[in-house]
Amino acid sequence: MRVILAALGLWVLFMVPARAADDPESLYNAQCLKCHGANGDGKGHAEMKIKPADLRSDAVQKLSNEELYKSIAYGIGHKEYAHAFAARGMDAKQIASLVIYIRKFAKTSKKTE
């Protein structure tokens, strides 16, 4: 019985972080929020030497999904700081989910501005 409980405990321990890593909001909060801000305005960290992109902006929102994907995954299009999250262990599904999540900033920013 102890072996079963221990195995169940390990399963829960490893499955919860895996699910959180696949949730685009959790992924954004863990990887993007500190620079791009909670609402994507690029004001996440006041003392930054670089100015993060405003994810709500037309410049970002007019990028194709492929361009946005490449920007997140490989840092393509970044002048000051290349993300290259693919090289940091983020998989294609996670990056694609971030693209969809970032698209929501355009919809919500129009309502709040």
C-alpha positions as CSV (number, residue, x, y, z in Angstrom):
1,M,0.0,0.0,0.0
2,R,2.9,2.4,0.8
3,V,4.4,1.7,-2.6
4,I,1.2,2.6,-4.3
5,L,0.8,5.9,-2.3
6,A,4.4,6.8,-3.0
7,A,4.0,6.1,-6.7
8,L,0.8,8.2,-6.7
9,G,2.5,11.0,-4.9
10,L,5.4,11.0,-7.4
11,W,2.9,11.0,-10.3
12,V,1.1,14.0,-8.9
13,L,4.4,15.8,-8.2
14,F,5.5,15.4,-11.9
15,M,2.1,15.8,-13.6
16,V,1.1,19.1,-12.0
17,P,4.1,21.1,-13.3
18,A,3.8,19.5,-16.7
19,R,0.2,20.7,-17.0
20,A,1.1,24.2,-15.8
21,A,3.9,24.3,-18.4
22,D,1.3,23.6,-21.1
23,D,-1.1,26.2,-19.9
24,P,-0.4,29.4,-22.0
25,E,-1.3,31.8,-19.2
26,S,1.0,30.0,-16.8
27,L,3.7,29.9,-19.4
28,Y,3.3,33.6,-20.1
29,N,3.4,34.4,-16.4
30,A,6.6,32.4,-16.0
31,Q,8.5,33.4,-19.1
32,C,7.1,36.7,-20.4
33,L,5.3,38.7,-17.7
34,K,8.4,40.2,-16.0
35,C,9.3,42.0,-19.1
36,H,6.1,42.4,-21.1
37,G,3.8,43.0,-18.1
38,A,0.6,41.5,-17.0
39,N,-1.4,43.1,-19.8
40,G,1.4,42.9,-22.4
41,D,2.1,46.6,-22.4
42,G,5.9,46.1,-22.2
43,K,6.1,47.7,-18.8
44,G,6.8,44.6,-16.7
45,H,10.1,45.7,-15.2
46,A,10.8,49.4,-14.7
47,E,14.6,49.1,-14.4
48,M,15.2,47.3,-17.7
49,K,17.9,48.7,-19.9
50,I,15.9,47.7,-23.0
51,K,12.3,48.5,-23.8
52,P,10.2,45.3,-24.3
53,A,7.7,45.3,-27.1
54,D,4.1,46.3,-26.3
55,L,2.4,43.0,-27.3
56,R,-0.9,45.0,-27.7
57,S,0.6,47.2,-30.4
58,D,-0.3,47.1,-34.1
59,A,3.3,46.4,-34.9
60,V,3.2,43.1,-32.9
61,Q,-0.4,42.2,-33.7
62,K,0.2,42.6,-37.4
63,L,2.9,40.0,-37.4
64,S,1.8,36.7,-38.9
65,N,1.5,33.8,-36.5
66,E,4.7,32.3,-38.1
67,E,6.6,35.6,-37.6
68,L,5.5,35.8,-34.0
69,Y,6.3,32.1,-33.5
70,K,9.9,32.6,-34.9
71,S,10.3,35.7,-32.7
72,I,9.5,33.8,-29.6
73,A,11.2,30.5,-30.6
74,Y,14.4,31.8,-32.2
75,G,14.6,35.6,-31.4
76,I,14.0,36.5,-35.1
77,G,13.2,40.2,-35.4
78,H,14.6,41.2,-32.0
79,K,17.1,43.9,-32.0
80,E,18.2,44.1,-28.4
81,Y,17.3,40.8,-26.8
82,A,16.7,37.5,-28.6
83,H,14.3,35.2,-26.8
84,A,15.3,31.9,-28.4
85,F,13.0,30.0,-26.1
86,A,13.2,26.9,-28.3
87,A,16.9,26.6,-27.4
88,R,15.9,27.1,-23.7
89,G,13.7,24.0,-23.8
90,M,10.3,25.3,-24.8
91,D,8.6,23.0,-27.2
92,A,6.7,23.8,-30.4
93,K,3.3,23.3,-28.7
94,Q,4.1,25.7,-25.9
95,I,5.4,28.4,-28.3
96,A,2.3,28.0,-30.5
97,S,0.1,28.4,-27.4
98,L,2.0,31.6,-26.5
99,V,1.3,33.0,-30.0
100,I,-2.4,32.4,-29.5
101,Y,-2.3,33.9,-25.9
102,I,-0.5,37.0,-27.2
103,R,-3.2,37.5,-29.8
104,K,-5.7,38.0,-26.9
105,F,-3.8,41.2,-25.9
106,A,-5.0,43.0,-29.0
107,K,-8.6,42.1,-28.2
108,T,-8.5,43.2,-24.6
109,S,-6.4,46.3,-25.1
110,K,-9.1,47.8,-27.4
111,K,-11.6,47.5,-24.6
112,T,-9.4,49.0,-21.9
113,E,-8.0,51.9,-23.8
